[in-house]
Amino acid sequence: MASEFNEKGASMLAGITEEKVPSYDGRNEKDSNGQDDGSPFDVAHEKGIVNQYHNILKDGVRLHPQPTADPLDPLNWSSFRKHTILAIVMYLYFMFTYITTTTVPSFPQLQTDLGISYSQVNWTVALPALGLAVGPLVWSSLSDIYGRRIIFIIGTLIALVSSIGAAVAHDYSGYMAARFFQGFGASPGATVGMACVNDLYFEYERGQKLGLWVLALDAGLLVGPIFGGFIDLVSSAWIQWFTAILFGFLLVLELAFMTETLYPRTHMLSRMSLSGPNAGSTEIEKLGHARMNVAEVDLKRTTQLPLINIKPVPGMRHPKPWDSLLRFVLTFKFPIVVIAVGIYCFAWYWWILSIITMLPAAYVSYSPQIQGLLFMGLLLGTLFSEVFCSGRLSDLIVLRLAKRNEGIRTPEMRLWLAYPAALLSAIGLIIWGISIDKGYHWIVGQVAFFIFAAGIQIGNTVITSYIVDSYPLQSMSVITFYSVFLNLSAFIDPFFIAPWEAADGFTLTFAAQGILTFFLSVPVIAGLHRFGPSLRQKAGRPSWVNPEYDAL
């Protein structure tokens, strides 16, 4: 492939000589005990992002990505601009799941309007999830070619038109087609949104920012039914009209405030690397001036690109449009990504669709509006865990462990929070199933929802941070892999959960889910904790990198 990380590209990326940084021999750095730590963050591994004079540090730990002196570098933008773009990214990722669940309180009305069964109405949640799974395979490479902004705009337009189509659909097939394209249009919120986060923030900030990004995903999943329950007072069609309004407002924000974040980092590091007072490693706060003036760099980038950019972003080697699909297949060669994503999606995350799609059947005597409000327990658990137990806490744990490890991070440092998270989700599932069959007060179900959602939110943040930290130079590919399987699990679950509950009841169904969550997830995560570095070393490095690290 044209975008392969070849030796010529590696030399240009690094801008270094053998005397300044040791060459990469296929092994990672050694820890204090002389053992291979499996870290992807050593200098040699980051040939494409280490500047030729210095290894830039933050609190004694190497920075990734390495910054430039360019004011057009997204890493150097103001906090306000960064957070404005992050908010837009979160908005689309919120809509990513909002569209799947906002119709849940209107299930009885949809059954009447479309003349379908309860199982068939469950499938109306599955179809947008299928679109969300297919979309990243299309959008990811295109965003690496033409930039993040134009893909966001096109995807939002497709979702807007599809929402209008769902609102005016009068038969089941037309409604389902519109639902699929709603998901397809919103799908850039996953992989392209994650790419924006990587463009804007250093790795040491990523846990918190990924936590906010994941929070948007989980909040959309849970806020959707709350809004849908009240909008259903007007009609089920108005749920889709309101969704179209939300996409329209998002489109305005993208056009007005979303700046292109894809940046030719490797090219610019070779032209405008930062310099410090001494050779070797330098804390970022002590850095001096750039090697050359920004005006001397004749390359349009970020804010200098056209409002609607339809040409490949200059200064980097671009993938082919089909490379996202090819790299999705090649990612199966890297076991820690496959194992981490597989266990989270199919032994943990997909049970949230069980709760969402079965809630109307569990509280059948309540109105759609009350059913929508019953999602508050899930929402509050998600918010609580993000504020107190998720991204920021994960960053703090990693920073402290890295300082004990001579300033070297390893991705496995992210996994400590996964153990309590799996336990919380398992407990929540079991309590809720029992509460429905025993007819307990609704507040018991809300407590169960709170506990379950807290575990889901922490687990989601941990897994996404872990796979990105494992392959930071291939973050787009690993998040594409994660997004496809996350949404495939959401697509599959509604097809079997209703028959399972009808056969075994709520207690046995959800107790089984809780048991599976804990006794499958925890041993596998422990295995990754113990053997992750060796698995990563044996698998070798991917033969490609994100385009911002792949110079022409």
Secondary structure, 3 states (H helix, E strand, C coil): CCCECCHHHHHHHHCCCCCCCCCCCCCCCECCCCCECCCCCCCCCCCCCCCCCEEEEECCEECCCCCECCCCCHHHCCHHHHHHHHHHHHHHHHHHHHHHHCCHHHHHHHHHHHCCCHHHHHHHHHHHHHHHHHHHHHHHHHHHHHCHHHHHHHHHHHHHHHHHHHHHCCCHHHHHHHHHHHHHHHCHHHHHHHHHHHHHCCHHHHHHHHHHHHHHHHHHHHHHHHHHHHHCCCCHHHHHHHHHHHHHHHHHHHHHHCCCCCCCHHHHHHHHEECCCCCEEEEHHHCCCECCCHHHCCCCCHHHCCCCCCCCCCCCCCCCCCHHHHHHHHHHHCHHHHHHHHHHHHHHHCHHHHHHHHHHHHCCCCCHHHHHHCCHHHHHHHHHHHHHCCHHHHHHHHHHHHHHCCCCCCHHHHHHHHHHHHHHHHHHHHHHHHHHHCCCCHHHHHHHHHHHHHHHHHHHHHHHHHHHHHCHHHHHHHHHHHHHHHHHHHHHHHHHHHHHHHHHHHHHHHHHHHHHHHHHHHHHHHHHHHHHHHHHHHHCCCCECCHHHCCC
